[in-house]
């Protein structure tokens, strides 16, 4: 049986990595928002969102996590749209 405290340390590290990745993603989203505004494009692109959802579920290569990953990424993208619209 795995040591609970060691598993929690690994989760804490994964959380740190995830937050860093999300901050980087949102920084890029803000830049995309500036480019879209400058060119008069809409923030929401449903085709692009579906491509991203398909990509992340395929990257995981874990079908048992597909529903959870799609839900999490949908929320990530919803928050990204709010950031793009607000700035």
Backbone as a chain_set.jsonl record, in Angstrom:
{"seq": "XXXXXXXXXXXXXXXXXXXXXXXXXXXXXXXXXXXXXXXXXXXXXXXXXXXXXXXXXXXXXXXXXXXXXXXXXXXXXXXXXXXXXXX", "coords": {"N": [[0.845, -1.18, 0.0], [0.52, 2.218, -0.79], [2.131, 5.031, 0.698], [0.237, 7.408, 2.329], [0.922, 10.102, 2.926], [3.06, 10.537, 1.188], [1.812, 10.25, -1.262], [0.1, 12.439, -1.118], [1.98, 14.508, -1.125], [2.891, 14.231, -3.725], [0.559, 14.894, -5.079], [0.351, 17.565, -4.265], [2.599, 18.603, -5.59], [1.823, 18.131, -8.219], [-0.355, 19.859, -8.296], [0.982, 22.329, -8.063], [2.401, 22.318, -10.491], [0.253, 22.273, -12.249], [-1.042, 24.733, -11.722], [0.959, 26.529, -12.547], [1.003, 25.879, -15.272], [-1.614, 26.596, -15.976], [-1.571, 29.363, -15.475], [0.275, 30.14, -17.415], [-1.184, 29.366, -19.679], [-3.429, 31.069, -19.457], [-2.141, 33.545, -19.673], [-1.386, 33.409, -22.348], [-3.92, 33.249, -23.48], [-4.86, 35.798, -22.924], [-3.266, 37.274, -24.641], [-4.153, 36.246, -27.093], [-6.742, 37.245, -26.982], [-6.213, 40.004, -27.268], [-5.212, 40.041, -29.885], [-7.455, 39.084, -31.283], [-9.338, 41.129, -30.735], [-8.055, 43.279, -31.991], [-8.266, 42.512, -34.612], [-10.951, 42.349, -34.964], [-12.282, 39.97, -34.454], [-14.507, 37.47, -33.096], [-14.705, 36.444, -29.651], [-15.576, 33.901, -28.898], [-15.223, 30.745, -30.322], [-16.682, 28.127, -31.422], [-15.91, 25.868, -32.927], [-13.128, 25.746, -32.558], [-13.07, 25.334, -29.792], [-14.161, 22.743, -29.588], [-12.188, 21.332, -30.938], [-10.047, 21.655, -29.148], [-11.067, 20.32, -26.869], [-11.285, 17.7, -27.887], [-8.591, 17.23, -28.444], [-7.315, 17.352, -25.861], [-8.501, 15.22, -24.525], [-7.632, 13.111, -26.066], [-4.876, 13.348, -25.703], [-4.532, 12.533, -23.079], [-4.874, 9.793, -23.127], [-6.392, 8.075, -21.616], [-9.201, 6.681, -21.386], [-11.009, 6.416, -19.271], [-10.934, 8.802, -17.952], [-12.025, 10.664, -19.605], [-14.588, 12.028, -19.517], [-14.322, 13.585, -17.191], [-12.039, 15.12, -17.844], [-12.951, 16.549, -20.09], [-14.956, 18.088, -18.878], [-13.477, 19.622, -17.026], [-11.732, 20.993, -18.77], [-13.607, 22.379, -20.276], [-14.518, 24.188, -18.392], [-12.106, 25.562, -17.912], [-11.796, 26.775, -20.41], [-14.139, 28.313, -20.469], [-13.591, 30.15, -18.441], [-11.392, 31.347, -19.622], [-12.577, 32.632, -21.795], [-14.024, 34.567, -20.406], [-11.909, 36.055, -19.361], [-10.738, 36.988, -21.763], [-12.839, 38.583, -22.731], [-13.066, 40.513, -20.759], [-10.767, 42.022, -20.841]], "CA": [[0.0, 0.0, 0.0], [1.278, 3.454, -0.885], [2.11, 5.927, 1.855], [-0.7, 8.495, 2.074], [1.595, 11.403, 2.939], [3.851, 10.648, -0.047], [0.857, 10.482, -2.34], [-0.362, 13.825, -0.993], [3.083, 15.35, -1.583], [2.868, 14.161, -5.184], [-0.597, 15.686, -5.5], [0.734, 18.969, -4.074], [3.503, 18.96, -6.688], [1.007, 18.182, -9.434], [-1.116, 21.109, -8.213], [1.901, 23.421, -8.403], [2.648, 22.24, -11.931], [-0.994, 22.626, -12.923], [-1.256, 26.174, -11.596], [1.923, 27.177, -13.441], [0.532, 25.665, -16.641], [-2.821, 27.399, -16.183], [-1.174, 30.767, -15.569], [0.858, 30.3, -18.751], [-2.276, 29.279, -20.649], [-4.23, 32.285, -19.385], [-1.333, 34.623, -20.256], [-1.519, 33.271, -23.806], [-5.308, 33.591, -23.791], [-4.964, 37.259, -22.927], [-2.655, 37.743, -25.891], [-5.107, 35.889, -28.152], [-7.83, 38.22, -26.89], [-5.757, 41.261, -27.862], [-5.138, 39.841, -31.335], [-8.831, 38.996, -31.779], [-9.938, 42.465, -30.7], [-7.411, 44.112, -33.005], [-8.721, 42.104, -35.94], [-12.413, 42.331, -34.999], [-12.805, 38.604, -34.355], [-15.28, 37.109, -31.904], [-13.975, 35.696, -28.627], [-16.025, 32.504, -28.877], [-15.077, 29.975, -31.554], [-17.1, 26.78, -31.017], [-15.124, 24.842, -33.625], [-11.841, 25.675, -31.862], [-13.295, 24.706, -28.49], [-14.322, 21.301, -29.773], [-10.856, 20.806, -31.267], [-9.27, 21.602, -27.905], [-11.61, 19.242, -26.043], [-10.87, 16.429, -28.487], [-7.14, 17.102, -28.297], [-6.901, 17.038, -24.496], [-8.924, 13.868, -24.148], [-6.736, 12.187, -26.768], [-3.557, 13.429, -25.085], [-4.526, 11.788, -21.817], [-4.844, 8.36, -23.428], [-7.042, 7.387, -20.503], [-10.638, 6.84, -21.633], [-11.777, 6.5, -18.024], [-10.903, 10.189, -17.49], [-12.505, 11.541, -20.673], [-15.688, 12.898, -19.08], [-13.774, 14.545, -16.233], [-11.161, 16.053, -18.558], [-13.774, 17.45, -20.902], [-15.627, 19.036, -17.981], [-12.466, 20.542, -16.498], [-11.276, 21.869, -19.846], [-14.687, 23.291, -20.636], [-14.474, 25.271, -17.403], [-10.898, 26.346, -18.201], [-12.076, 27.61, -21.583], [-15.155, 29.302, -20.089], [-12.891, 31.209, -17.718], [-10.542, 32.027, -20.598], [-13.446, 33.55, -22.539], [-14.301, 35.707, -19.532], [-10.699, 36.883, -19.341], [-10.618, 37.661, -23.074], [-13.885, 39.604, -22.86], [-12.896, 41.556, -19.747], [-9.547, 42.822, -21.023]], "C": [[0.893, 1.245, 0.0], [1.098, 4.289, 0.379], [1.266, 7.148, 1.523], [0.004, 9.848, 2.019], [2.444, 11.593, 1.68], [2.939, 10.895, -1.245], [0.359, 11.932, -2.312], [0.73, 14.809, -1.417], [3.124, 15.378, -3.11], [1.696, 14.955, -5.752], [-0.282, 17.174, -5.363], [1.658, 19.441, -5.2], [2.738, 19.057, -8.0], [0.166, 19.454, -9.454], [-0.242, 22.307, -8.569], [2.156, 23.474, -9.907], [1.421, 22.694, -12.716], [-1.251, 24.126, -12.868], [-0.299, 26.931, -12.506], [1.467, 27.059, -14.894], [-0.703, 26.495, -16.939], [-2.496, 28.882, -16.3], [-0.569, 31.037, -16.945], [-0.237, 30.291, -19.816], [-3.102, 30.561, -20.649], [-3.459, 33.502, -19.884], [-1.454, 34.599, -21.783], [-2.924, 33.636, -24.265], [-5.486, 35.103, -23.85], [-4.364, 37.843, -24.201], [-3.558, 37.425, -27.088], [-6.261, 36.88, -28.159], [-7.445, 39.55, -27.514], [-5.709, 41.169, -29.381], [-6.54, 39.797, -31.933], [-9.496, 40.367, -31.812], [-9.363, 43.35, -31.8], [-7.897, 43.779, -34.407], [-10.239, 41.998, -36.048], [-13.029, 40.951, -34.921], [-13.572, 38.402, -33.057], [-14.413, 36.312, -30.936], [-14.31, 34.211, -28.728], [-15.913, 31.887, -30.258], [-15.422, 28.522, -31.227], [-16.304, 25.664, -31.687], [-13.774, 24.651, -32.928], [-12.008, 25.009, -30.497], [-13.422, 23.193, -28.615], [-12.996, 20.648, -30.128], [-10.0, 20.654, -30.012], [-9.759, 20.458, -27.021], [-11.207, 17.873, -26.58], [-9.381, 16.185, -28.269], [-6.755, 16.68, -26.886], [-7.348, 15.642, -24.063], [-8.055, 12.829, -24.855], [-5.345, 12.183, -26.15], [-3.472, 12.577, -23.822], [-4.368, 10.291, -22.04], [-5.383, 7.518, -22.268], [-8.546, 7.572, -20.658], [-11.467, 6.993, -20.36], [-11.814, 7.921, -17.462], [-11.525, 11.161, -18.484], [-13.594, 12.511, -20.202], [-15.159, 13.972, -18.133], [-12.888, 15.575, -16.936], [-11.954, 17.035, -19.406], [-14.46, 18.503, -20.032], [-14.643, 20.069, -17.439], [-12.015, 21.507, -17.586], [-12.37, 22.808, -20.327], [-14.703, 24.474, -19.678], [-13.246, 26.155, -17.616], [-11.163, 27.284, -19.371], [-13.149, 28.655, -21.285], [-14.503, 30.465, -19.344], [-11.987, 32.006, -18.657], [-11.381, 33.034, -21.411], [-13.77, 34.772, -21.688], [-13.081, 36.631, -19.464], [-10.543, 37.665, -20.632], [-11.622, 38.807, -23.197], [-13.657, 40.783, -21.929], [-11.686, 42.466, -19.994], [-9.321, 43.217, -22.444]], "O": [[1.896, 1.302, 0.711], [0.055, 4.252, 1.032], [1.541, 7.848, 0.548], [-0.296, 10.659, 1.143], [2.534, 12.707, 1.163], [3.276, 11.673, -2.137], [0.217, 12.568, -3.356], [0.425, 15.844, -2.01], [3.365, 16.425, -3.712], [1.827, 15.611, -6.785], [-0.613, 17.959, -6.252], [1.509, 20.556, -5.701], [2.98, 19.962, -8.8], [-0.01, 20.063, -10.509], [-0.678, 23.201, -9.294], [2.13, 24.544, -10.515], [1.534, 23.405, -13.715], [-1.639, 24.724, -13.872], [-0.708, 27.882, -13.172], [1.538, 28.024, -15.654], [-0.832, 27.042, -18.035], [-3.078, 29.582, -17.129], [-0.873, 32.055, -17.567], [-0.223, 31.104, -20.739], [-3.439, 31.084, -21.711], [-4.058, 34.408, -20.463], [-1.605, 35.641, -22.421], [-3.1, 34.258, -25.313], [-6.181, 35.62, -24.724], [-4.898, 38.797, -24.767], [-3.704, 38.248, -27.992], [-6.709, 37.307, -29.223], [-8.252, 40.164, -28.212], [-6.112, 42.098, -30.081], [-6.789, 40.404, -32.975], [-10.14, 40.727, -32.797], [-10.097, 44.084, -32.462], [-7.937, 44.643, -35.283], [-10.763, 41.606, -37.091], [-14.19, 40.775, -35.29], [-13.321, 39.072, -32.055], [-13.501, 35.594, -31.349], [-13.42, 33.364, -28.651], [-16.431, 32.422, -31.239], [-14.551, 27.763, -30.8], [-16.054, 24.627, -31.073], [-13.331, 23.519, -32.731], [-11.168, 24.205, -30.095], [-12.844, 22.451, -27.82], [-12.706, 19.54, -29.677], [-9.314, 19.647, -29.837], [-8.947, 19.707, -26.48], [-10.83, 16.988, -25.811], [-8.965, 15.072, -27.949], [-5.96, 15.757, -26.714], [-6.642, 14.966, -23.314], [-7.774, 11.773, -24.288], [-4.701, 11.137, -26.078], [-2.436, 11.971, -23.544], [-3.78, 9.601, -21.207], [-4.902, 6.42, -21.985], [-9.109, 8.523, -20.117], [-12.517, 7.635, -20.378], [-12.633, 8.219, -16.593], [-11.549, 12.365, -18.23], [-13.508, 13.708, -20.477], [-15.514, 15.143, -18.264], [-12.979, 16.769, -16.651], [-11.648, 18.227, -19.429], [-14.534, 19.672, -20.409], [-14.95, 21.26, -17.402], [-11.926, 22.712, -17.348], [-12.078, 23.928, -20.746], [-14.879, 25.619, -20.094], [-13.343, 27.377, -17.51], [-10.794, 28.457, -19.325], [-13.077, 29.771, -21.797], [-14.827, 31.626, -19.59], [-11.839, 33.217, -18.493], [-10.935, 34.151, -21.674], [-13.789, 35.893, -22.196], [-13.222, 37.854, -19.505], [-10.251, 38.86, -20.609], [-11.29, 39.877, -23.708], [-14.006, 41.917, -22.257], [-11.595, 43.551, -19.421], [-8.336, 43.891, -22.748]]}, "num_chains": 1, "name": "protein.A"}
